[in-house]
Amino acid sequence: MHAHSPSLQDQVGDPVPHMDLTDVKIAMLDRRLPAWMECSKNKKKANFEAESMEFLQKGDK
């Protein structure tokens, strides 16, 4: 990028940090993203269920 070129910006106008990601790395991350999101949802659900059960068990005592 030319020194006088404007920096990249995200959708709200914040500067985007430059990363040395190749198209191959970006494609790999793009393919893995749905699995990571699903895993995150499953972990959040499991944590919520565990905390709910713990709360309910404390309420029974």
Secondary structure by P-SEA (a helix, b strand, c coil): ccccccccccccccbbbbbbccaaaaaaaaaaaaaaaaaaaaaaaaaaaaaaaaaaaaaac
